[in-house]
């Protein structure tokens, strides 16, 4: 679908489902999201068919654009409007209502958690991740972290060592991306040891 048509469709879905205004920004307008799509598409090229899960997927702009034919894609969100709009926008994604405690896929090649964890207290997120990782075998976890975020809407910047424990290591960190109010966003890739 071309960019203008996609923008019109998202605008219409926003009116129908009362989506948040930030949903109007397309993938091409969010460099950090393009980074995640590129890196996940590389994984597919390396491994072949993969299982990708995105928690807090919104309408699926990230998971829906990953180039991974014949792969399983699950998008979890706690907003029914996002799920309904996402099902229209991205038919290649299995959208599910839920969050961390609802993910029970088994084997996950890539778990994506970007653009929402900054509102979750570190201890709560670590607890949620521990439960998720006890039910699922996850190869790679993708999360965003922030610098210069004091006094911004990005309340928390998480430490993957605390969240994922000794079973995971930081395999890659992206260049910094400009975020609101002078903060810098980094995409981190944590691999299973």
VEXLOPA-701696 format. One record per residue (C-alpha): residue number from 1; residue in three letters; x, y, z. Coordinates in nm, 2 decimals. Last residue first. Layout:
N
<num NUM; residuo ala; u X; v Y; w Z>
...
END
This chain:
193
<num 193; residuo unk; u 2.33; v -1.68; w 2.60>
<num 192; residuo unk; u 2.00; v -1.53; w 2.48>
<num 191; residuo unk; u 2.05; v -1.21; w 2.29>
<num 190; residuo unk; u 1.95; v -0.86; w 2.40>
<num 189; residuo unk; u 1.91; v -0.60; w 2.12>
<num 188; residuo unk; u 1.89; v -0.24; w 2.24>
<num 187; residuo unk; u 1.73; v 0.05; w 2.06>
<num 186; residuo unk; u 1.85; v 0.39; w 2.18>
<num 185; residuo unk; u 1.63; v 0.70; w 2.24>
<num 184; residuo unk; u 1.78; v 1.04; w 2.32>
<num 183; residuo unk; u 1.59; v 1.30; w 2.52>
<num 182; residuo unk; u 1.60; v 1.66; w 2.42>
<num 181; residuo unk; u 1.23; v 1.73; w 2.50>
<num 180; residuo unk; u 1.09; v 1.46; w 2.27>
<num 179; residuo unk; u 1.32; v 1.20; w 2.12>
<num 178; residuo unk; u 1.62; v 1.22; w 1.88>
<num 177; residuo unk; u 1.76; v 0.88; w 1.80>
<num 176; residuo unk; u 2.08; v 0.75; w 1.94>
<num 175; residuo unk; u 2.29; v 0.50; w 1.74>
<num 174; residuo unk; u 2.17; v 0.15; w 1.80>
<num 173; residuo unk; u 2.28; v -0.09; w 2.07>
<num 172; residuo unk; u 2.39; v -0.44; w 2.00>
<num 171; residuo unk; u 2.45; v -0.78; w 2.16>
<num 170; residuo unk; u 2.36; v -0.68; w 2.52>
<num 169; residuo unk; u 2.36; v -1.02; w 2.70>
<num 168; residuo unk; u 2.08; v -1.25; w 2.82>
<num 167; residuo unk; u 2.07; v -1.54; w 3.06>
<num 166; residuo unk; u 2.23; v -1.33; w 3.34>
<num 165; residuo unk; u 1.91; v -1.15; w 3.41>
<num 164; residuo unk; u 1.65; v -1.01; w 3.17>
<num 163; residuo unk; u 1.53; v -0.69; w 3.34>
<num 162; residuo unk; u 1.82; v -0.61; w 3.56>
<num 161; residuo unk; u 2.08; v -0.67; w 3.29>
<num 160; residuo unk; u 1.85; v -0.50; w 3.04>
<num 159; residuo unk; u 1.87; v -0.17; w 3.23>
<num 158; residuo unk; u 1.56; v 0.04; w 3.17>
<num 157; residuo unk; u 1.50; v 0.41; w 3.11>
<num 156; residuo unk; u 1.20; v 0.53; w 3.31>
<num 155; residuo unk; u 0.99; v 0.85; w 3.30>
<num 154; residuo unk; u 1.02; v 0.92; w 2.92>
<num 153; residuo unk; u 0.76; v 1.20; w 2.94>
<num 152; residuo unk; u 1.05; v 1.43; w 3.01>
<num 151; residuo unk; u 1.19; v 1.57; w 3.34>
<num 150; residuo unk; u 1.51; v 1.36; w 3.33>
<num 149; residuo unk; u 1.53; v 1.18; w 2.99>
<num 148; residuo unk; u 1.88; v 1.28; w 2.90>
<num 147; residuo unk; u 1.93; v 0.91; w 2.79>
<num 146; residuo unk; u 1.67; v 0.67; w 2.70>
<num 145; residuo unk; u 1.62; v 0.29; w 2.64>
<num 144; residuo unk; u 1.43; v 0.10; w 2.38>
<num 143; residuo unk; u 1.38; v -0.27; w 2.39>
<num 142; residuo unk; u 1.44; v -0.57; w 2.16>
<num 141; residuo unk; u 1.47; v -0.91; w 2.31>
<num 140; residuo unk; u 1.63; v -1.19; w 2.11>
<num 139; residuo unk; u 1.62; v -1.57; w 2.15>
<num 138; residuo unk; u 1.30; v -1.61; w 2.37>
<num 137; residuo unk; u 1.19; v -1.94; w 2.52>
<num 136; residuo unk; u 0.85; v -1.87; w 2.67>
<num 135; residuo unk; u 0.67; v -1.95; w 2.99>
<num 134; residuo unk; u 0.94; v -1.86; w 3.24>
<num 133; residuo unk; u 1.05; v -1.57; w 3.02>
<num 132; residuo unk; u 0.71; v -1.41; w 3.04>
<num 131; residuo unk; u 0.70; v -1.44; w 3.42>
<num 130; residuo unk; u 1.05; v -1.29; w 3.46>
<num 129; residuo unk; u 0.96; v -1.02; w 3.21>
<num 128; residuo unk; u 0.66; v -0.91; w 3.42>
<num 127; residuo unk; u 0.87; v -0.90; w 3.74>
<num 126; residuo unk; u 1.15; v -0.70; w 3.56>
<num 125; residuo unk; u 0.88; v -0.46; w 3.43>
<num 124; residuo unk; u 0.73; v -0.41; w 3.77>
<num 123; residuo unk; u 1.07; v -0.36; w 3.93>
<num 122; residuo unk; u 1.17; v -0.11; w 3.66>
<num 121; residuo unk; u 0.86; v 0.10; w 3.69>
<num 120; residuo unk; u 0.66; v 0.11; w 3.36>
<num 119; residuo unk; u 0.60; v 0.43; w 3.17>
<num 118; residuo unk; u 0.92; v 0.41; w 2.97>
<num 117; residuo unk; u 0.81; v 0.06; w 2.86>
<num 116; residuo unk; u 0.58; v 0.21; w 2.59>
<num 115; residuo unk; u 0.77; v 0.30; w 2.27>
<num 114; residuo unk; u 0.94; v -0.04; w 2.22>
<num 113; residuo unk; u 0.90; v -0.40; w 2.33>
<num 112; residuo unk; u 0.98; v -0.64; w 2.05>
<num 111; residuo unk; u 1.04; v -1.02; w 2.12>
<num 110; residuo unk; u 1.23; v -1.20; w 1.85>
<num 109; residuo unk; u 1.27; v -1.57; w 1.80>
<num 108; residuo unk; u 0.99; v -1.68; w 2.02>
<num 107; residuo unk; u 0.94; v -2.04; w 2.12>
<num 106; residuo unk; u 0.65; v -2.11; w 2.35>
<num 105; residuo unk; u 0.37; v -1.88; w 2.25>
<num 104; residuo unk; u 0.23; v -1.79; w 2.60>
<num 103; residuo unk; u 0.22; v -1.41; w 2.60>
<num 102; residuo unk; u -0.07; v -1.31; w 2.82>
<num 101; residuo unk; u 0.13; v -1.22; w 3.13>
<num 100; residuo unk; u 0.33; v -0.96; w 2.92>
<num 99; residuo unk; u 0.03; v -0.78; w 2.76>
<num 98; residuo unk; u -0.31; v -0.86; w 2.63>
<num 97; residuo unk; u -0.56; v -0.84; w 2.35>
<num 96; residuo unk; u -0.43; v -1.04; w 2.06>
<num 95; residuo unk; u -0.34; v -0.94; w 1.70>
<num 94; residuo unk; u -0.23; v -1.21; w 1.46>
<num 93; residuo unk; u -0.03; v -1.02; w 1.21>
<num 92; residuo unk; u -0.02; v -1.06; w 0.82>
<num 91; residuo unk; u -0.36; v -0.88; w 0.79>
<num 90; residuo unk; u -0.19; v -0.55; w 0.88>
<num 89; residuo unk; u -0.41; v -0.24; w 0.85>
<num 88; residuo unk; u -0.76; v -0.40; w 0.91>
<num 87; residuo unk; u -0.64; v -0.62; w 1.20>
<num 86; residuo unk; u -0.45; v -0.32; w 1.34>
<num 85; residuo unk; u -0.76; v -0.10; w 1.35>
<num 84; residuo unk; u -0.94; v -0.36; w 1.56>
<num 83; residuo unk; u -0.63; v -0.43; w 1.78>
<num 82; residuo unk; u -0.57; v -0.06; w 1.83>
<num 81; residuo unk; u -0.94; v 0.00; w 1.93>
<num 80; residuo unk; u -0.92; v -0.30; w 2.17>
<num 79; residuo unk; u -0.64; v -0.13; w 2.37>
<num 78; residuo unk; u -0.42; v -0.36; w 2.58>
<num 77; residuo unk; u -0.19; v -0.46; w 2.29>
<num 76; residuo unk; u -0.03; v -0.78; w 2.18>
<num 75; residuo unk; u 0.09; v -0.83; w 1.82>
<num 74; residuo unk; u 0.18; v -1.19; w 1.71>
<num 73; residuo unk; u 0.37; v -1.26; w 1.39>
<num 72; residuo unk; u 0.45; v -1.62; w 1.27>
<num 71; residuo unk; u 0.68; v -1.62; w 0.97>
<num 70; residuo unk; u 0.60; v -1.74; w 0.62>
<num 69; residuo unk; u 0.73; v -1.41; w 0.48>
<num 68; residuo unk; u 0.95; v -1.20; w 0.71>
<num 67; residuo unk; u 1.00; v -0.85; w 0.59>
<num 66; residuo unk; u 0.90; v -0.66; w 0.90>
<num 65; residuo unk; u 0.63; v -0.40; w 0.81>
<num 64; residuo unk; u 0.34; v -0.54; w 1.01>
<num 63; residuo unk; u 0.55; v -0.58; w 1.33>
<num 62; residuo unk; u 0.64; v -0.21; w 1.33>
<num 61; residuo unk; u 0.32; v -0.04; w 1.22>
<num 60; residuo unk; u 0.11; v -0.29; w 1.41>
<num 59; residuo unk; u -0.19; v -0.09; w 1.52>
<num 58; residuo unk; u -0.05; v -0.04; w 1.87>
<num 57; residuo unk; u 0.21; v -0.31; w 1.92>
<num 56; residuo unk; u 0.24; v -0.28; w 2.29>
<num 55; residuo unk; u 0.41; v -0.63; w 2.30>
<num 54; residuo unk; u 0.55; v -0.74; w 1.97>
<num 53; residuo unk; u 0.60; v -1.11; w 1.91>
<num 52; residuo unk; u 0.80; v -1.25; w 1.61>
<num 51; residuo unk; u 0.83; v -1.62; w 1.53>
<num 50; residuo unk; u 1.07; v -1.70; w 1.25>
<num 49; residuo unk; u 1.08; v -1.86; w 0.91>
<num 48; residuo unk; u 1.43; v -1.82; w 0.77>
<num 47; residuo unk; u 1.72; v -1.78; w 1.02>
<num 46; residuo unk; u 1.95; v -1.53; w 0.85>
<num 45; residuo unk; u 1.71; v -1.35; w 0.62>
<num 44; residuo unk; u 1.45; v -1.35; w 0.89>
<num 43; residuo unk; u 1.70; v -1.20; w 1.14>
<num 42; residuo unk; u 1.78; v -0.93; w 0.88>
<num 41; residuo unk; u 1.41; v -0.84; w 0.87>
<num 40; residuo unk; u 1.42; v -0.80; w 1.24>
<num 39; residuo unk; u 1.71; v -0.55; w 1.21>
<num 38; residuo unk; u 1.54; v -0.34; w 0.94>
<num 37; residuo unk; u 1.20; v -0.33; w 1.12>
<num 36; residuo unk; u 1.37; v -0.23; w 1.45>
<num 35; residuo unk; u 1.57; v 0.05; w 1.28>
<num 34; residuo unk; u 1.26; v 0.17; w 1.09>
<num 33; residuo unk; u 1.09; v 0.21; w 1.43>
<num 32; residuo unk; u 1.38; v 0.42; w 1.56>
<num 31; residuo unk; u 1.36; v 0.64; w 1.25>
<num 30; residuo unk; u 0.99; v 0.72; w 1.32>
<num 29; residuo unk; u 0.83; v 0.92; w 1.03>
<num 28; residuo unk; u 0.87; v 0.63; w 0.78>
<num 27; residuo unk; u 0.67; v 0.41; w 1.02>
<num 26; residuo unk; u 0.37; v 0.64; w 0.98>
<num 25; residuo unk; u 0.27; v 0.90; w 1.24>
<num 24; residuo unk; u -0.11; v 0.90; w 1.28>
<num 23; residuo unk; u -0.09; v 0.66; w 1.57>
<num 22; residuo unk; u 0.05; v 0.95; w 1.78>
<num 21; residuo unk; u -0.30; v 1.11; w 1.77>
<num 20; residuo unk; u -0.44; v 0.83; w 1.99>
<num 19; residuo unk; u -0.71; v 0.62; w 1.82>
<num 18; residuo unk; u -1.08; v 0.71; w 1.84>
<num 17; residuo unk; u -1.18; v 0.39; w 1.66>
<num 16; residuo unk; u -1.37; v 0.54; w 1.37>
<num 15; residuo unk; u -1.18; v 0.87; w 1.35>
<num 14; residuo unk; u -0.84; v 0.70; w 1.39>
<num 13; residuo unk; u -0.94; v 0.44; w 1.14>
<num 12; residuo unk; u -1.01; v 0.72; w 0.88>
<num 11; residuo unk; u -0.67; v 0.88; w 0.95>
<num 10; residuo unk; u -0.49; v 0.54; w 0.93>
<num 9; residuo unk; u -0.66; v 0.48; w 0.60>
<num 8; residuo unk; u -0.55; v 0.82; w 0.47>
<num 7; residuo unk; u -0.19; v 0.77; w 0.59>
<num 6; residuo unk; u -0.18; v 0.42; w 0.42>
<num 5; residuo unk; u -0.31; v 0.57; w 0.09>
<num 4; residuo unk; u -0.05; v 0.84; w 0.10>
<num 3; residuo unk; u 0.23; v 0.59; w 0.18>
<num 2; residuo unk; u 0.15; v 0.34; w -0.09>
<num 1; residuo unk; u 0.00; v 0.00; w 0.00>
END
